[in-house]
Amino acid sequence: MSERDTICALASGQPPAAICIIRLSGDRIWKLAGALLDCGLPEPRRATLTKFRDEDGTLIDEGLAVFMPGPHSYTGEDTLELYLHGGPAVITHAISTLTSEPGVRLAEPGEFTRRAFEAGKIDLTEAEGVADIIEAETNAQKAQALRQLTGGLTEQYDQWRADLTGILALVEVVVDFPDEEDAPEETTAPVIRKLTRLIHEIEEALGDRGIGEKIRDGFRIAIIGAPNAGKSTLLNRLAGRDAAIVTSRPGTTRDVIEVRRVMGGQIVWLSDTAGLRETEDEIEAEGVRRAERVAAEADLRLFMVDGSAPELGVLSSPFRQSTDMVVVNKADADLASGLPEYDHRISAKDGDGVPELEAALADFISRKAASVEAPVITRARHRARLVDGLSCLIAARDALEQGTGPELAAEDVRLAIRHLGAVVGSVGVEDVLGAVFSQFCIGK
């Protein structure tokens, strides 16, 4: 195997800090430790106090060094971690000293985790879990990332792939050995039953309403309604700052304004939108189109109504849906007649009723997030592969049911295995061969 660069990077937060961690991975660690650490190469997996010097012998810092020899390390290579004082001068001196050595360079973003994947230490879903847990802001995001990092998703995908490999083995035997006495007595019917069960399981996973992605990326609440209903004022109230411009002039909001909040233990994007009305103004009309698009994609729509002077045309138009949470604003004024049934009455300007509304929003989001116990899809990449795999399985089942030949079914199952394998980053034909020769006595 050819030698590749040893990489190094600051693995802790940006300075200044009490302690920093500088991580290295690669074949040159033995040489680096011997040249730069007073202790030489530390004993494996034992924190060793040592002085760290540059190539001229100048002291950089005194700290701890931990050596983890490959292949029993995160990256599968020899790794070294230096625990030093977290001041900018120490970090700059240390990094510049390390990268001045031949064959040592700064790591690219995610390169340590990529090397771990290439060494077979983790799969793609676990690698994504590493990124997600670093970025997690809520307990829900952390829990989902930990489940992914510890192989929770991998276990499900591997089970599906194992089931499909067994099915493919059965179909391949029928194709390749139709007259073999040792071929299994399985008929098409049990294979179809197994395919149908897998199709049902994957359809259930795809029917999770995107909860896994939403926990990771955030749920969306769109504030919609007629101009001057108080949408921007409510957004500012919920945001705790002046995120949107508020004036008495209708049509002030022309574009979608988003605010990020944590509500119900989840990340939530609150969107203020242009007032819904027919208009000849080209810019405002584009704002209305964007408002409709945002509303269509939202997990919850807050339909704001001016309680003192409701826009009846908007109330009776297709803009309003039965699932909207209707909020009557301007509760400090006398309510007009002809108002629709509403869920909340507030004064966005004074804050009356807003805490109760916010509590209702948090409850809605927390219940929606809990509606799927353990999502197996956390990214759009997973969903796209599952959709492709599902279509292949349906095609395979149709081929068997219609009697168009096991060859076509085998190819569709093989493609489905590849799609599922792509989720975790593992696709291999040897799995099929192993299943065939372990289950059947072909060739005896």
C-alpha positions as CSV (number, residue, x, y, z in Angstrom):
1,M,0.0,0.0,0.0
2,S,1.4,3.4,-1.0
3,E,2.1,5.9,1.8
4,R,-0.3,8.9,1.9
5,D,-0.1,12.2,3.7
6,T,-0.3,12.4,7.4
7,I,-3.0,14.9,8.3
8,C,-3.4,17.2,11.2
9,A,-6.0,19.7,12.4
10,L,-7.4,21.5,15.4
11,A,-10.0,19.1,16.7
12,S,-11.4,21.4,19.4
13,G,-13.2,24.8,19.3
14,Q,-11.7,28.0,18.1
15,P,-9.3,29.8,20.5
16,P,-8.9,31.1,23.1
17,A,-9.8,28.2,25.3
18,A,-8.3,26.5,28.4
19,I,-7.4,23.4,26.4
20,C,-7.0,22.6,22.7
21,I,-6.8,19.3,21.0
22,I,-4.6,18.8,17.9
23,R,-5.2,15.6,16.1
24,L,-2.9,13.8,13.7
25,S,-3.5,10.6,11.6
26,G,-1.1,8.8,9.3
27,D,2.2,6.9,8.9
28,R,4.5,9.7,9.9
29,I,3.4,9.9,13.5
30,W,6.3,7.8,14.7
31,K,8.8,10.2,13.1
32,L,7.0,13.3,14.3
33,A,6.8,12.1,17.9
34,G,10.5,11.1,17.9
35,A,11.5,14.5,16.6
36,L,9.1,16.9,18.4
37,L,8.1,15.3,21.7
38,D,10.5,15.0,24.6
39,C,8.9,11.7,25.5
40,G,9.2,10.3,22.0
41,L,6.4,8.0,20.9
42,P,4.0,7.7,23.9
43,E,2.9,4.3,25.2
44,P,-0.3,3.4,23.4
45,R,-3.6,4.7,24.9
46,R,-1.9,6.3,27.9
47,A,-1.9,10.0,28.4
48,T,1.7,11.1,28.7
49,L,2.9,14.5,30.0
50,T,5.6,15.9,27.7
51,K,7.2,19.0,26.3
52,F,6.4,19.7,22.6
53,R,9.1,21.5,20.6
54,D,9.6,22.8,17.1
55,E,12.2,21.7,14.6
56,D,14.7,24.1,16.2
57,G,14.2,22.8,19.7
58,T,12.2,25.8,20.8
59,L,9.5,24.9,23.4
60,I,6.0,25.2,22.0
61,D,4.1,24.1,25.1
62,E,3.9,21.4,27.7
63,G,0.8,19.1,27.6
64,L,-0.5,15.6,27.2
65,A,0.1,13.3,24.2
66,V,-2.1,10.2,23.5
67,F,-1.0,7.7,20.9
68,M,-3.5,5.2,19.3
69,P,-1.9,2.8,16.9
70,G,-3.7,1.6,13.9
71,P,-5.8,-0.3,13.0
72,H,-7.5,0.1,16.4
73,S,-8.1,3.8,16.1
74,Y,-10.8,6.1,14.8
75,T,-9.3,6.4,11.3
76,G,-7.8,2.9,11.3
77,E,-4.3,4.6,11.0
78,D,-1.8,5.6,13.7
79,T,-3.2,8.6,15.4
80,L,-1.8,11.1,17.9
81,E,-3.7,13.7,19.9
82,L,-1.9,16.6,21.6
83,Y,-3.7,18.3,24.5
84,L,-2.2,21.8,24.8
85,H,-3.1,25.2,26.2
86,G,-5.8,26.7,23.9
87,G,-4.2,30.1,23.2
88,P,-3.9,31.3,19.6
89,A,-0.1,31.6,19.8
90,V,0.3,28.0,21.0
91,I,-2.1,26.6,18.3
92,T,-0.5,28.6,15.5
93,H,3.0,27.6,16.5
94,A,2.0,23.9,16.9
95,I,0.2,23.6,13.5
96,S,2.9,25.5,11.6
97,T,5.6,23.2,13.1
98,L,3.6,20.0,12.2
99,T,2.8,21.0,8.7
100,S,6.4,22.1,8.0
101,E,7.4,18.4,8.2
102,P,7.5,16.6,4.9
103,G,4.4,14.6,4.1
104,V,2.3,16.4,6.7
105,R,-0.5,18.7,5.8
106,L,-3.7,20.3,7.2
107,A,-6.7,18.0,7.0
108,E,-9.5,18.8,4.6
109,P,-13.0,19.2,6.1
110,G,-14.3,15.8,7.2
111,E,-11.1,14.0,6.2
112,F,-10.6,12.2,9.5
113,T,-14.1,10.8,9.3
114,R,-13.6,10.0,5.6
115,R,-10.5,8.0,6.5
116,A,-12.5,6.2,9.1
117,F,-15.1,5.3,6.5
118,E,-12.5,4.2,4.0
119,A,-11.0,2.0,6.7
120,G,-14.3,0.3,7.4
121,K,-14.6,1.8,10.9
122,I,-17.9,3.4,10.1
123,D,-20.4,3.5,7.3
124,L,-21.9,6.5,5.5
125,T,-24.9,6.8,7.9
126,E,-22.6,6.7,10.9
127,A,-20.4,9.3,9.3
128,E,-23.4,11.5,8.8
129,G,-24.2,10.9,12.4
130,V,-20.8,12.3,13.4
131,A,-21.6,15.6,11.5
132,D,-25.1,15.7,13.0
133,I,-24.1,15.3,16.6
134,I,-21.5,18.0,16.3
135,E,-24.2,20.4,14.9
136,A,-27.0,19.2,17.2
137,E,-28.8,22.1,19.0
138,T,-31.6,20.2,20.6
139,N,-31.9,17.0,22.6
140,A,-34.1,15.6,19.8
141,Q,-31.3,16.2,17.3
142,K,-28.7,14.8,19.6
143,A,-30.8,11.6,20.3
144,Q,-31.3,11.1,16.6
145,A,-27.7,11.7,15.7
146,L,-26.5,9.3,18.5
147,R,-28.8,6.6,17.2
148,Q,-27.4,7.1,13.7
149,L,-23.8,7.3,15.0
150,T,-24.1,4.1,17.0
151,G,-25.4,2.1,14.1
152,G,-29.2,2.3,14.6
153,L,-29.9,3.1,11.0
154,T,-27.2,0.7,9.7
155,E,-28.9,-2.2,11.5
156,Q,-32.2,-1.6,9.7
157,Y,-30.6,-1.1,6.3
158,D,-28.4,-4.1,6.7
159,Q,-31.4,-6.2,7.7
160,W,-33.2,-5.2,4.5
161,R,-30.1,-5.9,2.4
162,A,-29.7,-9.3,4.1
163,D,-33.4,-10.2,3.4
164,L,-33.0,-9.1,-0.2
165,T,-29.7,-11.0,-0.6
166,G,-31.6,-14.2,0.5
167,I,-34.4,-13.5,-2.0
168,L,-31.9,-12.9,-4.8
169,A,-30.1,-16.1,-3.9
170,L,-33.4,-18.0,-4.3
171,V,-34.2,-16.3,-7.6
172,E,-30.6,-16.8,-8.9
173,V,-30.8,-20.6,-8.2
174,V,-34.0,-20.9,-10.2
175,V,-32.4,-19.0,-13.1
176,D,-29.0,-20.8,-13.1
177,F,-30.0,-24.3,-12.0
178,P,-33.5,-25.0,-13.1
179,D,-33.0,-28.7,-13.3
180,E,-30.7,-29.2,-10.4
181,E,-31.9,-31.8,-7.9
182,D,-30.2,-29.9,-5.1
183,A,-32.0,-26.6,-6.0
184,P,-34.4,-25.5,-3.3
185,E,-38.1,-26.5,-3.5
186,E,-39.1,-22.9,-3.0
187,T,-41.6,-21.7,-5.6
188,T,-42.4,-18.2,-6.8
189,A,-45.1,-17.7,-4.2
190,P,-42.9,-17.6,-1.1
191,V,-40.5,-15.2,-2.9
192,I,-43.4,-12.9,-3.7
193,R,-44.5,-13.0,-0.1
194,K,-41.1,-12.0,1.1
195,L,-40.9,-9.2,-1.5
196,T,-44.3,-8.0,-0.4
197,R,-43.3,-7.9,3.2
198,L,-40.2,-5.9,2.4
199,I,-42.1,-3.5,0.2
200,H,-44.6,-2.9,3.0
201,E,-41.7,-2.2,5.5
202,I,-40.0,0.3,3.1
203,E,-43.3,2.0,2.3
204,E,-43.9,2.4,6.1
205,A,-40.4,4.0,6.4
206,L,-41.1,6.3,3.5
207,G,-44.5,7.2,5.0
208,D,-42.9,8.9,8.0
209,R,-43.9,12.3,6.7
210,G,-40.3,13.4,6.7
211,I,-40.0,13.5,10.5
212,G,-36.4,12.4,10.6
213,E,-35.4,15.1,8.2
214,K,-37.5,17.7,10.0
215,I,-35.9,16.9,13.4
216,R,-32.5,17.4,11.7
217,D,-33.3,20.4,9.6
218,G,-36.2,22.0,11.4
219,F,-40.0,22.1,11.2
220,R,-41.7,25.0,9.4
221,I,-44.5,27.3,10.5
222,A,-45.9,29.8,7.9
223,I,-47.7,32.9,9.1
224,I,-50.2,33.8,6.3
225,G,-53.2,36.1,5.9
226,A,-54.4,39.3,4.3
227,P,-52.2,42.5,4.3
228,N,-52.1,44.3,7.6
229,A,-53.4,41.4,9.6
230,G,-50.4,41.6,11.9
231,K,-48.2,38.8,10.5
232,S,-44.9,40.7,10.8
233,T,-45.7,42.0,14.2
234,L,-46.4,38.5,15.4
235,L,-43.1,37.2,13.9
236,N,-41.2,40.0,15.7
237,R,-43.0,39.1,18.9
238,L,-42.2,35.4,18.6
239,A,-38.6,36.2,17.5
240,G,-38.0,38.6,20.4
241,R,-36.5,41.1,18.0
242,D,-37.4,43.3,15.0
243,A,-36.8,40.7,12.3
244,A,-39.5,42.1,9.9
245,I,-40.4,45.7,9.0
246,V,-43.8,46.7,10.3
247,T,-45.8,49.6,8.9
248,S,-49.4,50.5,8.4
249,R,-49.0,50.4,4.7
250,P,-50.5,47.3,3.1
251,G,-48.0,45.2,1.0
252,T,-44.9,46.2,3.1
253,T,-43.7,42.6,3.2
254,R,-42.8,41.5,-0.3
255,D,-40.6,38.5,0.4
256,V,-40.5,35.6,2.9
257,I,-38.7,36.4,6.1
258,E,-37.6,33.5,8.3
259,V,-36.7,33.3,11.9
260,R,-35.1,30.2,13.6
261,R,-36.4,29.2,17.0
262,V,-36.5,26.2,19.4
263,M,-40.1,25.3,20.2
264,G,-41.3,22.1,21.7
265,G,-37.7,20.8,21.9
266,Q,-37.4,21.1,18.1
267,I,-35.8,23.5,15.7
268,V,-38.6,25.6,14.0
269,W,-38.5,28.0,11.1
270,L,-41.1,30.7,11.4
271,S,-41.9,32.4,8.1
272,D,-43.5,35.8,7.7
273,T,-45.1,36.1,4.2
274,A,-46.6,38.7,1.9
275,G,-50.2,39.6,2.4
276,L,-52.5,37.3,0.4
277,R,-54.6,39.4,-2.1
278,E,-55.0,40.0,-5.8
279,T,-52.7,42.7,-6.9
280,E,-51.5,44.3,-10.1
281,D,-48.1,45.2,-8.6
282,E,-45.6,42.8,-10.2
283,I,-43.3,42.7,-7.1
284,E,-46.1,42.2,-4.7
285,A,-47.6,39.5,-6.9
286,E,-44.3,37.6,-6.8
287,G,-44.4,37.9,-3.0
288,V,-47.9,36.4,-2.9
289,R,-46.7,33.5,-5.1
290,R,-43.8,32.9,-2.7
291,A,-46.1,33.1,0.3
292,E,-48.3,30.4,-1.3
293,R,-45.3,28.2,-1.9
294,V,-44.0,28.5,1.6
295,A,-47.5,27.9,3.0
296,A,-47.8,24.7,0.9
297,E,-44.5,23.3,2.3
298,A,-45.2,24.3,5.9
299,D,-46.0,21.8,8.7
300,L,-48.4,24.3,10.2
301,R,-50.1,27.4,8.8
302,L,-51.1,30.2,11.1
303,F,-53.9,32.1,9.3
304,M,-53.9,35.6,10.7
305,V,-57.1,37.6,10.7
306,D,-57.5,41.3,11.5
307,G,-60.1,41.1,14.2
308,S,-61.1,44.7,13.8
309,A,-61.5,44.7,10.0
310,P,-61.2,41.2,8.5
311,E,-60.6,40.8,4.8
312,L,-63.6,38.7,4.0
313,G,-62.4,37.9,0.5
314,V,-59.3,36.2,1.7
315,L,-61.3,34.3,4.3
316,S,-63.5,32.8,1.7
317,S,-60.8,32.1,-0.9
318,P,-58.7,28.9,-1.5
319,F,-55.9,30.7,0.5
320,R,-57.5,29.4,3.7
321,Q,-57.5,25.7,4.5
322,S,-59.4,23.7,7.0
323,T,-56.2,22.6,8.7
324,D,-55.0,26.2,9.4
325,M,-54.6,27.4,12.9
326,V,-56.8,30.6,12.8
327,V,-55.4,33.4,14.9
328,V,-57.5,36.6,15.3
329,N,-55.3,39.5,16.0
330,K,-55.9,43.0,17.5
331,A,-57.7,41.6,20.5
332,D,-57.3,45.0,22.1
333,A,-59.9,46.3,19.6
334,D,-63.6,45.5,19.3
335,L,-64.0,42.4,17.2
336,A,-65.8,42.8,13.9
337,S,-68.8,40.8,12.9
338,G,-68.5,37.9,10.4
339,L,-65.3,36.5,11.9
340,P,-64.6,32.8,11.3
341,E,-64.2,30.3,14.1
342,Y,-60.8,30.9,15.5
343,D,-58.3,29.0,17.6
344,H,-56.6,31.9,19.3
345,R,-57.2,35.6,20.0
346,I,-54.2,37.7,20.5
347,S,-52.7,41.2,20.3
348,A,-49.4,40.8,18.5
349,K,-48.7,44.5,19.3
350,D,-49.2,44.2,23.1
351,G,-48.4,40.5,23.5
352,D,-51.8,39.5,24.9
353,G,-52.5,35.9,24.2
354,V,-49.1,35.3,22.5
355,P,-47.7,33.1,25.3
356,E,-50.7,30.8,25.0
357,L,-50.3,30.8,21.2
358,E,-46.6,30.0,21.5
359,A,-47.4,27.1,23.9
360,A,-49.9,25.7,21.4
361,L,-47.3,25.9,18.7
362,A,-44.7,24.1,20.8
363,D,-47.2,21.4,21.7
364,F,-48.1,20.9,18.0
365,I,-44.5,20.6,17.0
366,S,-43.5,18.2,19.9
367,R,-46.5,15.9,19.1
368,K,-45.6,15.9,15.4
369,A,-42.0,15.1,16.1
370,A,-43.1,12.2,18.4
371,S,-45.5,10.8,15.8
372,V,-42.7,8.6,14.4
373,E,-40.8,6.7,17.1
374,A,-37.5,6.0,15.4
375,P,-37.3,7.4,11.8
376,V,-35.0,5.4,9.5
377,I,-34.7,8.3,7.1
378,T,-32.8,11.4,8.3
379,R,-31.6,12.9,5.0
380,A,-33.0,13.5,1.5
381,R,-30.2,11.2,0.3
382,H,-31.6,8.2,2.2
383,R,-35.2,8.9,1.0
384,A,-34.1,9.1,-2.7
385,R,-32.3,5.8,-2.4
386,L,-35.2,4.1,-0.7
387,V,-37.6,5.4,-3.3
388,D,-35.5,4.0,-6.1
389,G,-35.0,0.7,-4.2
390,L,-38.8,0.4,-3.6
391,S,-39.6,0.9,-7.3
392,C,-37.1,-1.9,-8.1
393,L,-38.8,-4.3,-5.6
394,I,-42.2,-3.5,-7.0
395,A,-40.9,-4.2,-10.5
396,A,-39.4,-7.5,-9.3
397,R,-42.7,-8.6,-7.7
398,D,-44.6,-7.7,-10.8
399,A,-42.2,-9.7,-13.0
400,L,-42.7,-12.8,-10.8
401,E,-46.5,-12.4,-10.5
402,Q,-46.9,-11.9,-14.3
403,G,-44.5,-14.7,-15.1
404,T,-42.2,-12.6,-17.3
405,G,-39.2,-14.5,-16.0
406,P,-37.0,-14.7,-12.9
407,E,-34.1,-13.1,-14.8
408,L,-35.9,-9.7,-14.8
409,A,-36.8,-10.1,-11.2
410,A,-33.3,-11.0,-10.3
411,E,-31.9,-7.9,-11.9
412,D,-34.5,-5.7,-10.2
413,V,-33.7,-7.2,-6.8
414,R,-30.0,-6.7,-7.5
415,L,-30.6,-3.0,-8.3
416,A,-32.6,-2.7,-5.1
417,I,-29.7,-4.1,-3.1
418,R,-27.4,-1.6,-4.6
419,H,-29.7,1.3,-3.8
420,L,-30.0,0.2,-0.1
421,G,-26.3,-0.5,0.0
422,A,-25.6,3.0,-1.2
423,V,-27.3,4.5,1.9
424,V,-24.6,3.0,4.1
425,G,-21.9,3.0,1.5
426,S,-21.6,-0.7,1.0
427,V,-22.4,-2.5,-2.2
428,G,-20.9,-5.9,-3.0
429,V,-21.7,-8.9,-5.2
430,E,-19.9,-11.2,-2.9
431,D,-22.8,-11.0,-0.5
432,V,-25.0,-12.8,-3.1
433,L,-22.4,-15.5,-3.7
434,G,-22.0,-16.1,0.0
435,A,-25.8,-16.5,0.4
436,V,-26.0,-18.9,-2.5
437,F,-23.2,-21.2,-1.4
438,S,-24.1,-21.1,2.3
439,Q,-27.8,-22.0,1.8
440,F,-27.6,-24.6,-0.9
441,C,-25.4,-27.5,-1.7
442,I,-24.8,-26.5,-5.3
443,G,-21.7,-28.1,-6.8
444,K,-21.4,-31.2,-4.5
